[in-house]
Amino acid sequence: MSNFQNTFTTDAINIKSYPLSENDNIVVMFSKDKGLIKGVAKGVKKPKSKLGARMQTLVCNKLMLNTGRSLDVIREAQAINPFNKLRYSLDKLNYSIYLTEIIGNFCKENTEEIPEINKNIYELFYKTLENISNSNDNTHTILNVLKFQLKFMREIGLGIELGHCLKCSVQIKDEGYFSSANGGVICKDCINETGDNTHRIKIHSKIKDFLCEILDSDIDKPTKYDDLVNEKVVISCFNLLRKYIDTQTGKECKTLKVLEMTKVG
């Protein structure tokens, strides 16, 4: 009796892989249809493997897989986009791998019951990798990561509140305090009542406006800030969102250690 129940096709982006045997790897991918999936890439380590480079991290493929009892098996892979320009820059590559860790930490396997969310995350991931690939400098690389951080967290139901105080719901027009523990801004009047003295950061109204603008903008379209921000601002915002994301997962992404060693994190 065959071990395979059926065959399915999907578009997916490789996020990591690890060894299964001498010649085979297990590849973890984020797919448009099923969310996070794992597939066995048989013979991928052999020099003449048909899968070969298509199973590298951060390659987008159109896949055909057989459904197995415990693991799916990748039968065919046609490259859609290898995002080659990411691999020519250590900064771009590190930030892109950081995105894969976020997806791996938050997304569950085989979630075909939420097709709209899977599709949205897949398209956000794909477009962000394209935008990072085409970034002209480190500032715009990190800007695209910021857009991903904000939009991804909102997509999975953990979006941050930037407009109104989390405690009293008053609209915050001036500076406030961002609480990574609570996931949003707190006004000056309420900040001393939260007991959140460790994870609060003063946030200027212009930074709030900047984050709101990129959160609500289309990922494909530049915002009015794209040509105005500098590296100091985007790194500061990246670190702010990083702390929030770390708080939600309870752990720090490994890639950040590499980013810190290269002095961009």
N, C-alpha and C positions, 0 to 999 in steps of 0.2 A: 504494500500500500504506500502511496506517495506521502511524503511528509508535508506537502504543500496543499493548501486549501484552495487558494485562488491567486490570481495575479492582479496587481493594480499599478497604475501609473500616477506620478505626481511630480511637480517641480519642487526642488528642495535645495537648501544651501547647507553645505557641510560645516559643522561647528567644531567637531573634534573626532579623533579616532584612537583606538587602542588595540593592541595585539589580541588575537584569538588563538592563533596557532602559528606554526612556522611560516605559512604562506598567506594566512587570512587575517584580516582586520575587521573589527566592528566599527562602523562609522555612525556617528550621531549626527543627525541632520534636522533642520527645521523645514517642514514641508508646508506648502500652501494649503493642503487639504486636511492633513491629520495632525498638524502641529509638530511636536517633537517626536521623531521616530529613530529607530536603530535598525541598521541593516548589516548583514555580513557581506563583506566584499571578498569573495573567494578568489584566491590566487593573486591578490593585488600586489603582493611583494615580489612576484616573479617578474623578471625583466621584460617578458613579452605579454604581460597582462593587458587585456583590453580595457580594463578600468583605470589602471595606472594613475596618472596625474589627476584624473577627474575626481579621485577620492581625497585629494588634498583639502585641508581646511580652507574655508572661504572660497570654495568653488561652487557655483550654482549649476545644477544639472536637471535635465528632464530624465526621470528614472522609470524603469520598469522593475518591480519587485514581486517576488513570490512570498506569500504569507506562510510562515512556518509555525510550528507548534510553540516555539519559544522565541525565535528570532526570525525576522524577515530576511530574505536573501536578495541581494541586488543582482539582477540579471543583465540589465543594460543601463548605460549612462551616456547621455548625449550632453556635452557641455553647452550651457546657455551663456554663461559669463564666468570666466576664471578670475576676473578682477586682478589682472596681472600688475597693474600700476601700484596696487597696494604693497606688492612685494619688493618694490624698489626703494621704499622708505621705511625705516625702522619705526618711526613715529606712527605712520599710517597703519602699519601692520599691527603694532601693539594696541592701538586704540580700537582697531577692528576686532581683534581677538577679545578685547575687553567686552565688546558687544556680545560675542558668543557666550561669554561667561554669564552675563546678565540673563540672556535667554535660557541658558542651561539651568540657572539657579531658580528661575521663576516658572518656567513652562513645564507642563506635564506631558507624558507620552500618550500618543494616540487619542487625541481629543477631537475626533471628527464631529462630535456633537456640538461644537462651537465653531462652525465653518467661517462665520463672518470675522470673528476675532483672529482665527488662524490666518485668514487671508490678509487682514489688516497688518498683523505683525510681520508676516512674510514680505509684504510690499514695503513696509517701513524699513525692514532690515535690508532688503535688496537695494532700495533707493538710497539709503544711508551709505552703504558700501560704495555705490556708484559716486555719490557726492564726495565721500572721503577720497576716493581714487582721483577725482578731478580737482581736489583742493590745491590751491597754489601755494599755501603756506600753513604753518602750524596753527595759526589763529583760526583759520577756516576749517581745518581738520577738527579741532576741538569744538568749534561752533556746531558742526554737523553731529558730533557726539552728543552735545547738549540737547539738540533737537530730538535725537533718539531717546535719550534718558527721559525727557519730559513726556514725549508722546507714548513711549512704551509703557511707562508706569500708569499713565491714564488709561491706556487700552486694557490693562489687566486689572483695573479697578483700584489702583493705588496712586492715582494722580494727586499732586500736591495742590493745596489751596493757597492762592497768591493774592486774591482780592479782598477777602474778608477775614477778620479775626476768628480763629478757631474756637475761642472761648466765648466771646460776646456777639459775634457775627457782624460787628460794625465794619463798614467799608474802610480799608486802610489806604489813605491817600498819601500820607507821608511815610517816613521810614518806620519799619516794624522790626520784629525779630522772627527769624526762621527757626522752627523747631524740627530737627531731624527725627525726634522721637514721636512727634505728633503729626508730622507730614504737612506742614503749612506755616503760615505767618500768624503771629500773635501781636496784638497792639501793645503800645507802651503801658497802658493802664492795667492790662491783664498779665503782663509778663511775670510780675512778682508773685502772682497767685498760682502759677502752674507747677512750681517745684522742679521745673526742668532747667536747672542751672548749668548742667554739663553740656547739653546738646542744643544750645540756642546761639544763634549768630545774628548780629545786627545786620539788617538788609536795607540798603538805601532804596528810596522810591524809584529811582531810575533803573536800578537793577531789577526790581519787581516788574516794572514796565517792560524791560527788555525780555525777561523770562516769559511774561504773559504774551508778548508779541510772537515769540518763536514757538510757543506752545500752540497758539491758535492759528498759525500760518500753515499753508500747504507745504509739505516736505519738499515739493518740487520747485517752489518759488522762493526767491530771495526775499528777505524782510528788509525793512528800512534800516535795520541795524547792521546788516551784513558787511557794509563797507565802512562802518563807523567804529565797531568794537576793536579792541586791541587784545594782545595775548594775555595781559594781566587780568583783564575782566573775564575772559572766557575760562581761564584756569581757575579763578576764584569761584565762578559759578559751577564749573565741573566738580570741584572739591565739595561744594555745598550739596550738590545732588548726589555725589558719591557717598557722602556720609548718610544721607537719607536711605539710599539703596542698601548700603551695608547694614543699616539698622533693621531694614525689613527682612533681609536674608539671615542676619545674625552672624555673618562672616564677611571677610574682605576678599574681593576678587584677587586671584593670584597675579594676574597681569599687572595690577597696580604696582607691585613691587618692581617690575621691570620699568614701568613708567617713571617711578621715583628715581631709579638708578640713572635714567636718561634725563632726569631733571625736567620732565614735562608734566608730571602728575601732581 
